């Protein structure tokens, strides 16, 4: 085997060559090269060694032009590479959102720019201008996307490390969100929409009406705080009957007309959720009902769907999904659309009733009507708010909700009714010690 002097292998299997030559002006050219002129890594020792010889000859022939020519890498190149690599791990909904952000906003401004020429001032100005016409939360999505793209550029080793650290890692200097307006501060406190008891009675009655197929889905949102995609991705094998817990590790998505089970939103979203008594009873009832219906209907039981499990990389035929119609047909995230349209008018009527009742007490005041639409995600908000009201440990709730940041969980405790919380805290302090 030939010996390739000055060539070493990297941990990822590629190769690097080192050049150390004394130049006519007395200086020493000492550098390590990991990639060829096209930006590709050296795959063999021989390839690196041959390029090294050519590089050394070029330096000796023209000492003033001794640096290898590097290909300019644009933000478009970085985005394309991201789509070919890391994007494959993302949920379809996330990719659709990122594509929209890229095509409609980022690409026209930055796509053809050299990644090393884009400044933090330009990115900051972009966010400020976007925030003038869009919501704070929408603008925040672009901040996260910039961190993702430039972080990917850093992993590609195509952005100057010092530039990357200054722009995205150095505290006090890195890219941040524009200052939130007072209007958005107020709106942020109202983002967690919850249902009160009178509204929940209306919603429960609606889900129990007609065929009652989605009552269990309603319970999974209200008593376990599941996201809608997690609710319909739940299977009986995820239920631990002995310990009264459920494992959340997949979510149901549609992609090109095909139902898929995909990884949950984030790594933190893989979690174990406690099952309260009401939900346990409903799960037990639905499990027994499915077993009975299979026997009664036989081949007419319609559990014939094919679902691709992206996590396990396999097809599931007629899987053990928790949410099914009585005839065996699989219920999906689209099953909730009809009920959203049906329940919303009922909630609006209840809001008007409550406003009239308040006006009866305060005859000299104008009582505004606060309308709520029915969205499945509001059941999740209601669950979290009620857990906070019952003094469930903030860290326990964070784990069961699958929140990535404690601040996301904390807002439910901040929004809890203060008078009620004070009384519960006083009672807790009164009974703290029993000796």
VMD Tcl script that draws the C-alpha trace (Angstrom):
set ca {
  {0.00 0.00 0.00}
  {1.38 3.38 -1.03}
  {2.21 5.85 1.70}
  {0.47 9.19 1.26}
  {2.58 11.68 3.21}
  {0.69 14.60 4.70}
  {-2.72 12.92 4.40}
  {-4.86 11.94 7.42}
  {-8.28 10.38 7.80}
  {-11.13 12.21 9.56}
  {-13.58 10.66 12.02}
  {-16.34 10.62 9.37}
  {-14.16 8.56 6.98}
  {-13.19 11.42 4.64}
  {-9.59 12.60 4.19}
  {-7.61 15.80 4.84}
  {-4.28 16.88 3.45}
  {-1.78 19.28 5.02}
  {0.52 21.65 3.16}
  {3.54 23.21 4.82}
  {5.76 25.17 2.38}
  {8.20 28.01 2.92}
  {7.39 30.87 0.54}
  {9.95 33.20 -1.13}
  {9.13 36.04 1.30}
  {10.21 33.84 4.19}
  {6.72 33.11 5.45}
  {5.45 29.58 5.87}
  {2.27 28.37 4.20}
  {0.75 25.87 6.66}
  {-2.84 24.82 6.05}
  {-5.17 21.84 6.15}
  {-7.65 21.21 3.34}
  {-10.73 19.00 3.83}
  {-12.57 19.60 0.56}
  {-11.81 19.95 -3.13}
  {-12.46 23.07 -5.25}
  {-16.12 22.06 -5.62}
  {-16.66 21.85 -1.88}
  {-16.80 18.04 -1.79}
  {-14.89 16.02 0.85}
  {-12.03 13.76 -0.21}
  {-13.32 10.19 -0.20}
  {-9.94 8.42 -0.56}
  {-6.39 9.01 0.63}
  {-5.15 8.90 -2.96}
  {-7.59 11.63 -4.04}
  {-6.45 13.88 -1.19}
  {-2.78 13.16 -1.91}
  {-3.07 13.92 -5.66}
  {-4.87 17.18 -4.91}
  {-2.16 18.01 -2.37}
  {0.58 17.61 -5.00}
  {-1.28 19.83 -7.46}
  {-1.83 22.41 -4.73}
  {1.87 22.44 -3.78}
  {2.89 22.83 -7.43}
  {0.48 25.73 -7.84}
  {1.91 27.47 -4.77}
  {5.48 27.13 -6.01}
  {4.54 28.37 -9.48}
  {2.58 31.36 -8.20}
  {3.24 32.11 -4.53}
  {0.97 35.19 -4.60}
  {-2.03 33.12 -5.57}
  {-1.55 30.12 -3.32}
  {-4.97 29.70 -1.76}
  {-7.28 27.10 -3.27}
  {-10.38 28.63 -4.85}
  {-13.41 28.04 -2.73}
  {-16.89 27.77 -4.20}
  {-19.32 30.46 -3.05}
  {-22.11 28.82 -1.09}
  {-25.46 30.61 -1.13}
  {-28.32 30.37 1.32}
  {-30.20 28.53 -1.46}
  {-27.44 25.89 -1.45}
  {-27.81 25.51 2.31}
  {-31.60 25.19 2.08}
  {-31.33 22.59 -0.72}
  {-28.85 20.57 1.33}
  {-31.16 20.78 4.36}
  {-34.04 19.40 2.28}
  {-31.85 16.49 1.15}
  {-30.68 15.62 4.66}
  {-32.18 16.84 7.95}
  {-35.60 17.72 6.54}
  {-36.37 14.01 6.13}
  {-36.76 13.80 9.92}
  {-39.37 16.58 10.04}
  {-43.16 16.22 10.06}
  {-44.93 16.96 6.73}
  {-46.80 19.92 8.27}
  {-43.49 21.42 9.41}
  {-41.99 21.07 5.94}
  {-45.03 22.70 4.32}
  {-44.74 25.63 6.70}
  {-41.00 26.00 6.06}
  {-41.50 25.82 2.30}
  {-44.09 28.60 2.49}
  {-41.75 30.78 4.58}
  {-38.89 30.16 2.17}
  {-40.78 30.69 -1.10}
  {-42.84 33.70 -0.05}
  {-40.47 35.65 2.15}
  {-36.86 34.46 2.56}
  {-35.96 33.35 -0.96}
  {-36.65 36.69 -2.73}
  {-34.31 38.47 -0.30}
  {-31.54 36.03 0.61}
  {-31.60 32.93 -1.65}
  {-28.73 33.94 -3.96}
  {-26.62 35.62 -1.29}
  {-23.26 34.20 -0.22}
  {-23.86 32.68 3.21}
  {-20.79 34.55 4.49}
  {-22.02 37.94 3.26}
  {-25.37 38.02 5.08}
  {-25.14 40.25 8.14}
  {-27.05 40.21 11.41}
  {-28.27 43.74 10.66}
  {-29.92 42.51 7.46}
  {-31.61 39.61 9.27}
  {-32.72 41.89 12.09}
  {-34.17 44.41 9.60}
  {-35.99 41.56 7.83}
  {-37.66 40.48 11.09}
  {-38.58 44.06 12.06}
  {-40.23 44.71 8.68}
  {-42.05 41.36 8.77}
  {-43.40 42.09 12.26}
  {-44.97 45.32 10.98}
  {-47.45 43.32 8.90}
  {-47.51 39.91 10.63}
  {-48.15 38.62 14.13}
  {-45.42 38.21 16.73}
  {-45.81 34.44 16.75}
  {-45.64 34.26 12.95}
  {-42.47 36.39 12.92}
  {-40.96 34.22 15.66}
  {-41.21 31.27 13.28}
  {-38.78 33.04 10.92}
  {-36.29 33.65 13.73}
  {-36.30 29.92 14.49}
  {-35.95 29.12 10.78}
  {-32.89 31.40 10.45}
  {-31.29 29.62 13.41}
  {-32.05 26.29 11.73}
  {-30.61 27.31 8.33}
  {-27.43 28.94 9.63}
  {-26.94 26.08 12.10}
  {-27.14 23.70 9.15}
  {-24.59 25.86 7.29}
  {-22.27 25.54 10.29}
  {-22.63 21.74 10.23}
  {-21.88 21.85 6.48}
  {-18.71 23.83 7.35}
  {-19.52 26.48 4.74}
  {-19.91 29.47 7.06}
  {-17.05 31.18 8.88}
  {-17.14 29.81 12.46}
  {-16.47 33.21 14.05}
  {-19.28 34.80 12.03}
  {-21.69 32.05 13.06}
  {-20.80 32.38 16.75}
  {-21.27 36.16 16.68}
  {-24.61 35.98 14.89}
  {-26.24 33.01 16.61}
  {-24.38 31.99 19.76}
  {-22.91 35.03 21.52}
  {-25.23 36.28 24.24}
  {-26.10 39.95 23.83}
  {-25.03 40.01 20.18}
  {-26.93 37.13 18.56}
  {-30.04 37.55 16.44}
  {-33.20 38.10 18.51}
  {-36.86 38.99 18.02}
  {-38.02 42.60 17.64}
  {-39.47 44.08 20.83}
  {-43.07 42.96 21.33}
  {-45.76 45.61 21.09}
  {-48.11 46.27 24.01}
  {-51.01 44.96 21.94}
  {-49.25 41.64 21.43}
  {-48.34 41.45 25.12}
  {-52.03 41.59 25.90}
  {-52.90 39.07 23.19}
  {-50.23 36.62 24.46}
  {-52.06 36.41 27.78}
  {-55.25 35.45 25.94}
  {-53.72 32.81 23.67}
  {-54.54 29.91 26.01}
  {-58.28 29.56 25.25}
  {-60.07 27.31 27.75}
  {-63.62 26.03 28.20}
  {-65.55 26.53 31.43}
  {-67.86 23.92 32.96}
  {-71.04 25.11 31.23}
  {-69.26 25.04 27.87}
  {-67.82 21.58 28.55}
  {-71.32 20.25 29.29}
  {-72.45 21.48 25.87}
  {-69.41 19.96 24.13}
  {-69.76 16.63 25.96}
  {-73.47 16.40 25.10}
  {-72.67 17.05 21.43}
  {-70.06 14.29 21.28}
  {-72.46 11.88 22.97}
  {-75.16 12.62 20.39}
  {-75.64 10.93 16.99}
  {-73.27 7.94 16.78}
  {-71.02 9.00 19.68}
  {-67.96 7.82 17.76}
  {-65.77 10.74 18.83}
  {-66.56 10.78 22.54}
  {-63.28 9.00 23.32}
  {-61.32 11.51 21.21}
  {-63.01 14.29 23.23}
  {-61.95 12.59 26.49}
  {-58.36 12.17 25.29}
  {-58.12 15.90 24.70}
  {-59.88 16.92 27.91}
  {-58.44 14.36 30.36}
  {-54.95 13.82 28.85}
  {-54.22 17.01 26.91}
  {-53.29 15.19 23.70}
  {-52.78 17.07 20.47}
  {-55.29 16.07 17.79}
  {-52.65 14.24 15.71}
  {-51.49 12.34 18.83}
  {-55.08 11.45 19.74}
  {-55.79 9.73 16.43}
  {-52.34 8.13 16.29}
  {-52.93 6.40 19.64}
  {-53.10 2.58 19.64}
  {-54.20 0.08 22.25}
  {-50.62 -1.18 22.57}
  {-49.74 2.30 23.91}
  {-52.04 1.82 26.93}
  {-50.56 0.40 30.14}
  {-53.69 -0.83 31.93}
  {-51.91 -1.89 35.12}
  {-50.16 1.43 35.72}
  {-52.96 3.56 34.19}
  {-50.63 5.37 31.81}
  {-50.31 5.86 28.06}
  {-47.17 6.22 25.94}
  {-47.27 9.02 23.35}
  {-44.68 8.43 20.62}
  {-46.47 8.92 17.27}
  {-48.85 11.29 15.55}
  {-51.19 10.74 12.62}
  {-50.54 12.80 9.47}
  {-51.78 12.88 5.89}
  {-49.21 12.99 3.11}
  {-50.20 12.76 -0.56}
  {-53.51 11.19 0.41}
  {-51.83 8.49 2.52}
  {-52.35 8.16 6.28}
  {-49.03 7.94 8.11}
  {-47.79 7.57 11.66}
  {-44.93 10.04 12.11}
  {-42.64 10.94 15.01}
  {-44.26 13.33 17.48}
  {-43.60 17.07 17.34}
  {-40.30 17.10 19.27}
  {-38.13 14.64 21.19}
  {-39.68 16.03 24.39}
  {-43.13 15.13 23.03}
  {-42.33 11.43 23.46}
  {-43.82 11.01 26.90}
  {-45.90 9.06 29.40}
  {-49.28 10.51 30.40}
  {-51.28 9.52 33.49}
  {-54.83 8.25 32.85}
  {-57.49 9.62 35.27}
  {-60.51 7.51 36.24}
  {-63.02 9.05 33.81}
  {-60.71 8.49 30.85}
  {-59.77 5.00 32.07}
  {-63.45 4.01 32.19}
  {-64.09 5.33 28.69}
  {-61.00 3.57 27.30}
  {-62.10 0.32 28.92}
  {-65.61 0.70 27.51}
  {-64.38 1.44 23.97}
  {-61.88 -1.42 24.09}
  {-64.64 -3.87 25.08}
  {-66.95 -2.42 22.42}
  {-64.38 -2.87 19.66}
  {-63.76 -6.47 20.73}
  {-67.48 -7.17 20.75}
  {-68.10 -5.50 17.37}
  {-65.35 -7.56 15.74}
  {-67.10 -10.75 16.86}
  {-70.59 -9.57 15.88}
  {-69.70 -8.13 12.45}
  {-66.99 -10.61 11.50}
  {-65.71 -9.87 7.99}
  {-68.05 -6.86 7.80}
  {-65.96 -5.10 10.45}
  {-64.24 -2.38 8.41}
  {-60.73 -2.31 9.88}
  {-59.17 -2.69 6.44}
  {-57.13 0.54 6.15}
  {-53.39 0.59 5.45}
  {-51.31 3.01 7.51}
  {-47.57 3.53 7.02}
  {-45.61 3.69 10.28}
  {-42.70 6.01 9.48}
  {-41.04 5.35 12.85}
  {-40.96 1.55 12.51}
  {-40.68 1.74 8.68}
  {-43.52 -0.71 8.07}
  {-47.13 -0.93 6.93}
  {-49.95 -1.51 9.41}
  {-53.03 -3.29 8.07}
  {-56.13 -2.82 10.23}
  {-54.08 -1.72 13.21}
  {-55.14 -1.58 16.85}
  {-56.09 2.09 16.75}
  {-58.03 3.40 19.74}
  {-60.35 5.66 17.73}
  {-62.68 3.68 15.46}
  {-66.31 3.88 14.46}
  {-68.63 1.13 15.69}
  {-68.41 -0.51 12.25}
  {-64.62 -0.66 12.55}
  {-63.84 2.20 10.18}
  {-60.76 4.20 11.22}
  {-61.35 7.70 12.61}
  {-58.78 10.32 11.59}
  {-57.91 13.96 12.26}
  {-60.40 14.92 9.51}
  {-63.21 13.33 11.54}
  {-63.20 16.35 13.87}
  {-64.04 18.94 11.16}
  {-67.77 18.19 11.17}
  {-67.96 18.54 14.95}
  {-66.05 21.82 14.97}
  {-68.70 23.30 12.66}
  {-71.54 21.81 14.72}
  {-70.32 22.78 18.21}
  {-69.15 26.34 17.46}
  {-72.70 27.78 17.05}
  {-73.70 26.10 20.33}
  {-70.79 27.77 22.13}
  {-71.69 31.14 20.59}
  {-75.25 30.79 21.89}
  {-73.88 29.92 25.35}
  {-71.61 33.00 25.26}
  {-74.64 35.19 24.56}
  {-76.57 33.53 27.40}
  {-73.71 34.14 29.85}
  {-73.44 37.77 28.71}
  {-77.18 38.31 29.27}
  {-76.89 36.77 32.74}
  {-74.04 39.15 33.67}
  {-75.97 42.11 32.29}
  {-78.87 41.15 34.55}
  {-76.56 41.58 37.54}
  {-74.87 44.73 36.26}
  {-77.76 46.53 34.56}
  {-75.84 49.79 34.18}
  {-72.86 48.20 32.43}
  {-72.20 47.08 28.87}
  {-71.24 43.40 28.97}
  {-69.36 42.38 25.80}
  {-69.97 38.93 24.34}
  {-66.79 36.86 24.18}
  {-67.31 34.23 21.50}
  {-65.31 30.99 21.41}
  {-65.06 28.68 18.45}
  {-64.60 24.98 19.09}
  {-61.07 23.87 18.34}
  {-59.81 20.51 19.53}
  {-56.56 22.13 20.71}
  {-58.53 24.20 23.23}
  {-59.26 20.96 25.10}
  {-55.51 20.67 25.59}
  {-55.43 24.22 26.97}
  {-58.35 23.42 29.27}
  {-56.60 20.29 30.57}
  {-53.37 22.20 31.31}
  {-55.19 25.10 33.00}
  {-57.17 22.77 35.25}
  {-54.05 20.81 36.17}
  {-52.42 24.11 37.14}
  {-55.51 25.08 39.15}
  {-55.23 21.80 41.07}
  {-51.57 22.47 41.90}
  {-50.19 19.66 39.74}
  {-46.40 19.97 39.79}
  {-45.30 22.32 37.02}
  {-42.53 19.93 35.99}
  {-44.90 16.96 36.03}
  {-47.34 18.84 33.81}
  {-44.49 19.92 31.51}
  {-43.57 16.26 30.99}
  {-47.16 15.12 30.43}
  {-47.87 17.96 27.98}
  {-44.62 17.32 26.10}
  {-43.54 20.96 26.33}
  {-40.00 21.72 25.26}
  {-39.67 24.80 27.49}
  {-40.85 25.35 31.06}
  {-42.07 28.85 30.10}
  {-44.73 27.25 27.89}
  {-46.09 25.36 30.89}
  {-45.65 28.28 33.28}
  {-48.22 30.46 31.49}
  {-51.02 28.14 32.62}
  {-50.07 28.72 36.25}
  {-49.78 32.48 35.76}
  {-53.23 32.60 34.17}
  {-54.84 30.60 36.99}
  {-57.46 32.52 39.01}
  {-55.43 34.30 41.71}
  {-58.05 34.30 44.52}
  {-58.66 30.58 44.11}
  {-54.92 29.87 43.94}
  {-54.32 31.91 47.10}
  {-56.86 29.90 49.08}
  {-55.44 26.56 47.88}
  {-51.91 27.70 48.69}
  {-52.97 28.80 52.19}
  {-54.63 25.41 52.79}
  {-51.48 23.66 51.55}
  {-49.34 25.70 53.94}
  {-51.73 25.08 56.85}
  {-51.47 21.33 56.34}
  {-47.79 21.19 55.40}
  {-46.56 19.65 58.67}
  {-48.31 16.93 60.69}
  {-45.87 16.29 63.55}
}
mol new
graphics top color blue
foreach p $ca { graphics top sphere $p radius 0.5 }
foreach p [lrange $ca 0 end-1] q [lrange $ca 1 end] { graphics top cylinder $p $q radius 0.2 }
display resetview
